[in-house]
């Protein structure tokens, strides 16, 4: 997984709006183990931190640590310095109310089930005043298992005590399938120590504002069956 130039610029734009300056000693949680792209602002800011020698140096983890963040990344594969955690189950208690920034750039749409727990984990990990930043597929994207809308975040924010700092839709060129696709960028701030939206309220009206990509589920099911057969 990777952070593209638009996403990288968006992170820094929200840092500025939220009053984060560098160097910083804030705690940052990254969902996924992101590799940085090779365009635009990414190259400019990476160059300021030193010479990039290999792929590991291009991880978001390495970059944000160079900016002073106390950074933890979580990914079920446990690669590139990430903790091996499953986002579908509750985070360890030591994660609760710990992080000043939580980023999710192209990770959670690949979590096939229990989106409720995924977002609850983000909520539980964020401190009061924490900045939560998302880059996700917009409605009918066709990438991953889920797509997301403005109304989804509006409802979740209203129930969970978040301030919506920014929401925008943008276009990005994808190679598979070829063509331009729309992404949604969202910046949220946890304004109070409030319980996450309950499961009954999540079912209605929140979950109906999530788009489920049935074609991707079928691909996943086929992949599971192929592995069972040893193909």
C-alpha positions as protocol buffer text, in pm:
chain_id: "A"
residue {
  index: 1
  type: UNK
  ca { x: 0 y: 0 z: 0 }
}
residue {
  index: 2
  type: UNK
  ca { x: 116 y: 350 z: -64 }
}
residue {
  index: 3
  type: UNK
  ca { x: 63 y: 719 z: -1 }
}
residue {
  index: 4
  type: UNK
  ca { x: 29 y: 916 z: -324 }
}
residue {
  index: 5
  type: UNK
  ca { x: 133 y: 1277 z: -372 }
}
residue {
  index: 6
  type: UNK
  ca { x: -223 y: 1408 z: -325 }
}
residue {
  index: 7
  type: UNK
  ca { x: -261 y: 1221 z: 1 }
}
residue {
  index: 8
  type: UNK
  ca { x: 79 y: 1332 z: 126 }
}
residue {
  index: 9
  type: UNK
  ca { x: -2 y: 1695 z: 52 }
}
residue {
  index: 10
  type: UNK
  ca { x: -340 y: 1657 z: 221 }
}
residue {
  index: 11
  type: UNK
  ca { x: -180 y: 1526 z: 541 }
}
residue {
  index: 12
  type: UNK
  ca { x: 49 y: 1826 z: 560 }
}
residue {
  index: 13
  type: UNK
  ca { x: -231 y: 2068 z: 478 }
}
residue {
  index: 14
  type: UNK
  ca { x: -435 y: 1936 z: 771 }
}
residue {
  index: 15
  type: UNK
  ca { x: -129 y: 1941 z: 997 }
}
residue {
  index: 16
  type: UNK
  ca { x: -103 y: 2314 z: 924 }
}
residue {
  index: 17
  type: UNK
  ca { x: -476 y: 2375 z: 981 }
}
residue {
  index: 18
  type: UNK
  ca { x: -460 y: 2178 z: 1306 }
}
residue {
  index: 19
  type: UNK
  ca { x: -155 y: 2369 z: 1427 }
}
residue {
  index: 20
  type: UNK
  ca { x: 100 y: 2086 z: 1409 }
}
residue {
  index: 21
  type: UNK
  ca { x: 454 y: 2211 z: 1347 }
}
residue {
  index: 22
  type: UNK
  ca { x: 787 y: 2030 z: 1316 }
}
residue {
  index: 23
  type: UNK
  ca { x: 978 y: 1888 z: 1485 }
}
residue {
  index: 24
  type: UNK
  ca { x: 702 y: 1741 z: 1696 }
}
residue {
  index: 25
  type: UNK
  ca { x: 678 y: 1481 z: 1970 }
}
residue {
  index: 26
  type: UNK
  ca { x: 314 y: 1388 z: 1905 }
}
residue {
  index: 27
  type: UNK
  ca { x: 203 y: 1025 z: 1896 }
}
residue {
  index: 28
  type: UNK
  ca { x: 89 y: 900 z: 1555 }
}
residue {
  index: 29
  type: UNK
  ca { x: -94 y: 579 z: 1462 }
}
residue {
  index: 30
  type: UNK
  ca { x: -90 y: 466 z: 1100 }
}
residue {
  index: 31
  type: UNK
  ca { x: -331 y: 200 z: 975 }
}
residue {
  index: 32
  type: UNK
  ca { x: -137 y: -7 z: 725 }
}
residue {
  index: 33
  type: UNK
  ca { x: 236 y: 9 z: 652 }
}
residue {
  index: 34
  type: UNK
  ca { x: 245 y: 278 z: 386 }
}
residue {
  index: 35
  type: UNK
  ca { x: 516 y: 324 z: 125 }
}
residue {
  index: 36
  type: UNK
  ca { x: 558 y: 682 z: 2 }
}
residue {
  index: 37
  type: UNK
  ca { x: 520 y: 759 z: -366 }
}
residue {
  index: 38
  type: UNK
  ca { x: 783 y: 933 z: -577 }
}
residue {
  index: 39
  type: UNK
  ca { x: 614 y: 1254 z: -692 }
}
residue {
  index: 40
  type: UNK
  ca { x: 548 y: 1612 z: -592 }
}
residue {
  index: 41
  type: UNK
  ca { x: 578 y: 1724 z: -231 }
}
residue {
  index: 42
  type: UNK
  ca { x: 687 y: 1377 z: -123 }
}
residue {
  index: 43
  type: UNK
  ca { x: 1026 y: 1404 z: -294 }
}
residue {
  index: 44
  type: UNK
  ca { x: 1079 y: 1761 z: -175 }
}
residue {
  index: 45
  type: UNK
  ca { x: 1021 y: 1683 z: 193 }
}
residue {
  index: 46
  type: UNK
  ca { x: 1200 y: 1347 z: 184 }
}
residue {
  index: 47
  type: UNK
  ca { x: 1506 y: 1519 z: 36 }
}
residue {
  index: 48
  type: UNK
  ca { x: 1516 y: 1750 z: 337 }
}
residue {
  index: 49
  type: UNK
  ca { x: 1545 y: 1447 z: 568 }
}
residue {
  index: 50
  type: UNK
  ca { x: 1837 y: 1278 z: 391 }
}
residue {
  index: 51
  type: UNK
  ca { x: 1918 y: 1043 z: 104 }
}
residue {
  index: 52
  type: UNK
  ca { x: 1671 y: 763 z: 31 }
}
residue {
  index: 53
  type: UNK
  ca { x: 1870 y: 444 z: -7 }
}
residue {
  index: 54
  type: UNK
  ca { x: 1609 y: 169 z: -23 }
}
residue {
  index: 55
  type: UNK
  ca { x: 1238 y: 92 z: -8 }
}
residue {
  index: 56
  type: UNK
  ca { x: 1227 y: 86 z: 371 }
}
residue {
  index: 57
  type: UNK
  ca { x: 1353 y: 444 z: 379 }
}
residue {
  index: 58
  type: UNK
  ca { x: 1044 y: 537 z: 178 }
}
residue {
  index: 59
  type: UNK
  ca { x: 797 y: 412 z: 437 }
}
residue {
  index: 60
  type: UNK
  ca { x: 564 y: 665 z: 590 }
}
residue {
  index: 61
  type: UNK
  ca { x: 690 y: 536 z: 925 }
}
residue {
  index: 62
  type: UNK
  ca { x: 1051 y: 635 z: 850 }
}
residue {
  index: 63
  type: UNK
  ca { x: 944 y: 977 z: 720 }
}
residue {
  index: 64
  type: UNK
  ca { x: 717 y: 1070 z: 1011 }
}
residue {
  index: 65
  type: UNK
  ca { x: 970 y: 949 z: 1265 }
}
residue {
  index: 66
  type: UNK
  ca { x: 1221 y: 1182 z: 1098 }
}
residue {
  index: 67
  type: UNK
  ca { x: 973 y: 1467 z: 1166 }
}
residue {
  index: 68
  type: UNK
  ca { x: 968 y: 1378 z: 1536 }
}
residue {
  index: 69
  type: UNK
  ca { x: 646 y: 1175 z: 1562 }
}
residue {
  index: 70
  type: UNK
  ca { x: 634 y: 886 z: 1806 }
}
residue {
  index: 71
  type: UNK
  ca { x: 500 y: 662 z: 1533 }
}
residue {
  index: 72
  type: UNK
  ca { x: 331 y: 322 z: 1539 }
}
residue {
  index: 73
  type: UNK
  ca { x: 200 y: 149 z: 1228 }
}
residue {
  index: 74
  type: UNK
  ca { x: -28 y: -156 z: 1237 }
}
residue {
  index: 75
  type: UNK
  ca { x: -77 y: -405 z: 957 }
}
residue {
  index: 76
  type: UNK
  ca { x: -179 y: -768 z: 972 }
}
residue {
  index: 77
  type: UNK
  ca { x: 129 y: -859 z: 762 }
}
residue {
  index: 78
  type: UNK
  ca { x: 368 y: -707 z: 1018 }
}
residue {
  index: 79
  type: UNK
  ca { x: 605 y: -576 z: 750 }
}
residue {
  index: 80
  type: UNK
  ca { x: 823 y: -261 z: 739 }
}
residue {
  index: 81
  type: UNK
  ca { x: 825 y: -214 z: 1114 }
}
residue {
  index: 82
  type: UNK
  ca { x: 446 y: -244 z: 1160 }
}
residue {
  index: 83
  type: UNK
  ca { x: 284 y: -426 z: 1451 }
}
residue {
  index: 84
  type: UNK
  ca { x: 88 y: -729 z: 1333 }
}
residue {
  index: 85
  type: UNK
  ca { x: -269 y: -651 z: 1441 }
}
residue {
  index: 86
  type: UNK
  ca { x: -607 y: -742 z: 1293 }
}
residue {
  index: 87
  type: UNK
  ca { x: -823 y: -431 z: 1258 }
}
residue {
  index: 88
  type: UNK
  ca { x: -1138 y: -644 z: 1286 }
}
residue {
  index: 89
  type: UNK
  ca { x: -1077 y: -712 z: 1657 }
}
residue {
  index: 90
  type: UNK
  ca { x: -1041 y: -458 z: 1942 }
}
residue {
  index: 91
  type: UNK
  ca { x: -707 y: -284 z: 1982 }
}
residue {
  index: 92
  type: UNK
  ca { x: -494 y: -363 z: 2288 }
}
residue {
  index: 93
  type: UNK
  ca { x: -595 y: -157 z: 2590 }
}
residue {
  index: 94
  type: UNK
  ca { x: -259 y: 23 z: 2585 }
}
residue {
  index: 95
  type: UNK
  ca { x: -368 y: 188 z: 2258 }
}
residue {
  index: 96
  type: UNK
  ca { x: -672 y: 356 z: 2413 }
}
residue {
  index: 97
  type: UNK
  ca { x: -670 y: 739 z: 2424 }
}
residue {
  index: 98
  type: UNK
  ca { x: -303 y: 739 z: 2330 }
}
residue {
  index: 99
  type: UNK
  ca { x: -263 y: 899 z: 1985 }
}
residue {
  index: 100
  type: UNK
  ca { x: -268 y: 1261 z: 1871 }
}
residue {
  index: 101
  type: UNK
  ca { x: -292 y: 1170 z: 1502 }
}
residue {
  index: 102
  type: UNK
  ca { x: -444 y: 864 z: 1332 }
}
residue {
  index: 103
  type: UNK
  ca { x: -399 y: 815 z: 957 }
}
residue {
  index: 104
  type: UNK
  ca { x: -581 y: 576 z: 725 }
}
residue {
  index: 105
  type: UNK
  ca { x: -463 y: 598 z: 365 }
}
residue {
  index: 106
  type: UNK
  ca { x: -599 y: 316 z: 152 }
}
residue {
  index: 107
  type: UNK
  ca { x: -616 y: 49 z: 421 }
}
residue {
  index: 108
  type: UNK
  ca { x: -960 y: -13 z: 567 }
}
residue {
  index: 109
  type: UNK
  ca { x: -1142 y: -59 z: 236 }
}
residue {
  index: 110
  type: UNK
  ca { x: -949 y: -388 z: 216 }
}
residue {
  index: 111
  type: UNK
  ca { x: -1091 y: -515 z: 547 }
}
residue {
  index: 112
  type: UNK
  ca { x: -1370 y: -738 z: 421 }
}
residue {
  index: 113
  type: UNK
  ca { x: -1590 y: -739 z: 731 }
}
residue {
  index: 114
  type: UNK
  ca { x: -1654 y: -568 z: 1066 }
}
residue {
  index: 115
  type: UNK
  ca { x: -1611 y: -210 z: 950 }
}
residue {
  index: 116
  type: UNK
  ca { x: -1779 y: -113 z: 1277 }
}
residue {
  index: 117
  type: UNK
  ca { x: -1484 y: -244 z: 1479 }
}
residue {
  index: 118
  type: UNK
  ca { x: -1235 y: -84 z: 1242 }
}
residue {
  index: 119
  type: UNK
  ca { x: -1380 y: 263 z: 1301 }
}
residue {
  index: 120
  type: UNK
  ca { x: -1429 y: 195 z: 1672 }
}
residue {
  index: 121
  type: UNK
  ca { x: -1059 y: 110 z: 1698 }
}
residue {
  index: 122
  type: UNK
  ca { x: -974 y: 447 z: 1547 }
}
residue {
  index: 123
  type: UNK
  ca { x: -1211 y: 618 z: 1791 }
}
residue {
  index: 124
  type: UNK
  ca { x: -1071 y: 433 z: 2092 }
}
residue {
  index: 125
  type: UNK
  ca { x: -709 y: 502 z: 1999 }
}
residue {
  index: 126
  type: UNK
  ca { x: -761 y: 877 z: 1944 }
}
residue {
  index: 127
  type: UNK
  ca { x: -713 y: 1119 z: 2233 }
}
residue {
  index: 128
  type: UNK
  ca { x: -943 y: 1416 z: 2285 }
}
residue {
  index: 129
  type: UNK
  ca { x: -835 y: 1671 z: 2025 }
}
residue {
  index: 130
  type: UNK
  ca { x: -679 y: 1404 z: 1804 }
}
residue {
  index: 131
  type: UNK
  ca { x: -669 y: 1453 z: 1429 }
}
residue {
  index: 132
  type: UNK
  ca { x: -803 y: 1158 z: 1224 }
}
residue {
  index: 133
  type: UNK
  ca { x: -721 y: 1163 z: 852 }
}
residue {
  index: 134
  type: UNK
  ca { x: -872 y: 934 z: 587 }
}
residue {
  index: 135
  type: UNK
  ca { x: -812 y: 878 z: 217 }
}
residue {
  index: 136
  type: UNK
  ca { x: -1063 y: 626 z: 86 }
}
residue {
  index: 137
  type: UNK
  ca { x: -1251 y: 517 z: -227 }
}
residue {
  index: 138
  type: UNK
  ca { x: -1551 y: 738 z: -298 }
}
residue {
  index: 139
  type: UNK
  ca { x: -1895 y: 597 z: -391 }
}
residue {
  index: 140
  type: UNK
  ca { x: -1890 y: 321 z: -655 }
}
residue {
  index: 141
  type: UNK
  ca { x: -1511 y: 326 z: -680 }
}
residue {
  index: 142
  type: UNK
  ca { x: -1468 y: -47 z: -746 }
}
residue {
  index: 143
  type: UNK
  ca { x: -1146 y: -78 z: -543 }
}
residue {
  index: 144
  type: UNK
  ca { x: -1136 y: -283 z: -226 }
}
residue {
  index: 145
  type: UNK
  ca { x: -1447 y: -416 z: -55 }
}
residue {
  index: 146
  type: UNK
  ca { x: -1598 y: -83 z: 54 }
}
residue {
  index: 147
  type: UNK
  ca { x: -1650 y: 271 z: -69 }
}
residue {
  index: 148
  type: UNK
  ca { x: -1741 y: 574 z: 140 }
}
residue {
  index: 149
  type: UNK
  ca { x: -1947 y: 892 z: 112 }
}
residue {
  index: 150
  type: UNK
  ca { x: -1969 y: 1235 z: 274 }
}
residue {
  index: 151
  type: UNK
  ca { x: -2295 y: 1139 z: 441 }
}
residue {
  index: 152
  type: UNK
  ca { x: -2131 y: 834 z: 602 }
}
residue {
  index: 153
  type: UNK
  ca { x: -1875 y: 1052 z: 778 }
}
residue {
  index: 154
  type: UNK
  ca { x: -2135 y: 1318 z: 863 }
}
residue {
  index: 155
  type: UNK
  ca { x: -2355 y: 1066 z: 1044 }
}
residue {
  index: 156
  type: UNK
  ca { x: -2066 y: 895 z: 1222 }
}
residue {
  index: 157
  type: UNK
  ca { x: -1923 y: 1231 z: 1330 }
}
residue {
  index: 158
  type: UNK
  ca { x: -2256 y: 1349 z: 1468 }
}
residue {
  index: 159
  type: UNK
  ca { x: -2302 y: 1038 z: 1682 }
}
residue {
  index: 160
  type: UNK
  ca { x: -1940 y: 1009 z: 1797 }
}
residue {
  index: 161
  type: UNK
  ca { x: -1850 y: 1366 z: 1895 }
}
residue {
  index: 162
  type: UNK
  ca { x: -1625 y: 1460 z: 1602 }
}
residue {
  index: 163
  type: UNK
  ca { x: -1569 y: 1793 z: 1434 }
}
residue {
  index: 164
  type: UNK
  ca { x: -1542 y: 1767 z: 1056 }
}
residue {
  index: 165
  type: UNK
  ca { x: -1232 y: 1966 z: 971 }
}
residue {
  index: 166
  type: UNK
  ca { x: -1244 y: 1899 z: 598 }
}
residue {
  index: 167
  type: UNK
  ca { x: -1412 y: 1676 z: 338 }
}
residue {
  index: 168
  type: UNK
  ca { x: -1329 y: 1679 z: -31 }
}
residue {
  index: 169
  type: UNK
  ca { x: -1360 y: 1459 z: -337 }
}
residue {
  index: 170
  type: UNK
  ca { x: -1076 y: 1433 z: -585 }
}
residue {
  index: 171
  type: UNK
  ca { x: -979 y: 1235 z: -894 }
}
residue {
  index: 172
  type: UNK
  ca { x: -684 y: 998 z: -913 }
}
residue {
  index: 173
  type: UNK
  ca { x: -556 y: 786 z: -1198 }
}
residue {
  index: 174
  type: UNK
  ca { x: -553 y: 412 z: -1124 }
}
residue {
  index: 175
  type: UNK
  ca { x: -392 y: 149 z: -1342 }
}
residue {
  index: 176
  type: UNK
  ca { x: -618 y: -137 z: -1232 }
}
residue {
  index: 177
  type: UNK
  ca { x: -877 y: -92 z: -1366 }
}
residue {
  index: 178
  type: UNK
  ca { x: -741 y: 175 z: -1596 }
}
residue {
  index: 179
  type: UNK
  ca { x: -892 y: 521 z: -1576 }
}
residue {
  index: 180
  type: UNK
  ca { x: -955 y: 796 z: -1327 }
}
residue {
  index: 181
  type: UNK
  ca { x: -1132 y: 715 z: -1001 }
}
residue {
  index: 182
  type: UNK
  ca { x: -1267 y: 936 z: -727 }
}
residue {
  index: 183
  type: UNK
  ca { x: -1128 y: 943 z: -375 }
}
residue {
  index: 184
  type: UNK
  ca { x: -1271 y: 1100 z: -62 }
}
residue {
  index: 185
  type: UNK
  ca { x: -1035 y: 1284 z: 174 }
}
residue {
  index: 186
  type: UNK
  ca { x: -1162 y: 1348 z: 527 }
}
residue {
  index: 187
  type: UNK
  ca { x: -1017 y: 1525 z: 830 }
}
residue {
  index: 188
  type: UNK
  ca { x: -1191 y: 1473 z: 1166 }
}
residue {
  index: 189
  type: UNK
  ca { x: -1114 y: 1596 z: 1517 }
}
residue {
  index: 190
  type: UNK
  ca { x: -1226 y: 1405 z: 1828 }
}
residue {
  index: 191
  type: UNK
  ca { x: -1380 y: 1684 z: 2033 }
}
residue {
  index: 192
  type: UNK
  ca { x: -1488 y: 1500 z: 2348 }
}
residue {
  index: 193
  type: UNK
  ca { x: -1451 y: 1175 z: 2538 }
}
residue {
  index: 194
  type: UNK
  ca { x: -1771 y: 1023 z: 2405 }
}
residue {
  index: 195
  type: UNK
  ca { x: -1852 y: 660 z: 2339 }
}
residue {
  index: 196
  type: UNK
  ca { x: -1837 y: 554 z: 1977 }
}
residue {
  index: 197
  type: UNK
  ca { x: -2169 y: 520 z: 1795 }
}
residue {
  index: 198
  type: UNK
  ca { x: -2353 y: 211 z: 1921 }
}
residue {
  index: 199
  type: UNK
  ca { x: -2400 y: -95 z: 1704 }
}
residue {
  index: 200
  type: UNK
  ca { x: -2775 y: -44 z: 1675 }
}
residue {
  index: 201
  type: UNK
  ca { x: -2729 y: 311 z: 1547 }
}
residue {
  index: 202
  type: UNK
  ca { x: -2449 y: 192 z: 1320 }
}
residue {
  index: 203
  type: UNK
  ca { x: -2686 y: -45 z: 1144 }
}
residue {
  index: 204
  type: UNK
  ca { x: -2933 y: 235 z: 1076 }
}
residue {
  index: 205
  type: UNK
  ca { x: -2861 y: 488 z: 936 }
}
residue {
  index: 206
  type: UNK
  ca { x: -2479 y: 454 z: 914 }
}
residue {
  index: 207
  type: UNK
  ca { x: -2416 y: 121 z: 748 }
}
residue {
  index: 208
  type: UNK
  ca { x: -2649 y: 197 z: 456 }
}
residue {
  index: 209
  type: UNK
  ca { x: -2419 y: 487 z: 372 }
}
residue {
  index: 210
  type: UNK
  ca { x: -2127 y: 249 z: 317 }
}
residue {
  index: 211
  type: UNK
  ca { x: -2096 y: 107 z: -31 }
}
residue {
  index: 212
  type: UNK
  ca { x: -2026 y: -267 z: -50 }
}
residue {
  index: 213
  type: UNK
  ca { x: -1846 y: -385 z: -361 }
}
residue {
  index: 214
  type: UNK
  ca { x: -2001 y: -728 z: -426 }
}
residue {
  index: 215
  type: UNK
  ca { x: -1769 y: -797 z: -719 }
}
residue {
  index: 216
  type: UNK
  ca { x: -1470 y: -766 z: -488 }
}
residue {
  index: 217
  type: UNK
  ca { x: -1626 y: -1006 z: -236 }
}
residue {
  index: 218
  type: UNK
  ca { x: -1664 y: -1264 z: -513 }
}
residue {
  index: 219
  type: UNK
  ca { x: -1297 y: -1220 z: -605 }
}
residue {
  index: 220
  type: UNK
  ca { x: -1204 y: -1270 z: -239 }
}
residue {
  index: 221
  type: UNK
  ca { x: -1422 y: -1581 z: -208 }
}
residue {
  index: 222
  type: UNK
  ca { x: -1264 y: -1725 z: -522 }
}
residue {
  index: 223
  type: UNK
  ca { x: -916 y: -1655 z: -386 }
}
residue {
  index: 224
  type: UNK
  ca { x: -1000 y: -1840 z: -63 }
}
residue {
  index: 225
  type: UNK
  ca { x: -1133 y: -2140 z: -255 }
}
residue {
  index: 226
  type: UNK
  ca { x: -827 y: -2149 z: -480 }
}
residue {
  index: 227
  type: UNK
  ca { x: -597 y: -2151 z: -177 }
}
residue {
  index: 228
  type: UNK
  ca { x: -795 y: -2432 z: -16 }
}
residue {
  index: 229
  type: UNK
  ca { x: -743 y: -2637 z: -330 }
}
residue {
  index: 230
  type: UNK
  ca { x: -372 y: -2556 z: -336 }
}
residue {
  index: 231
  type: UNK
  ca { x: -379 y: -2374 z: -667 }
}
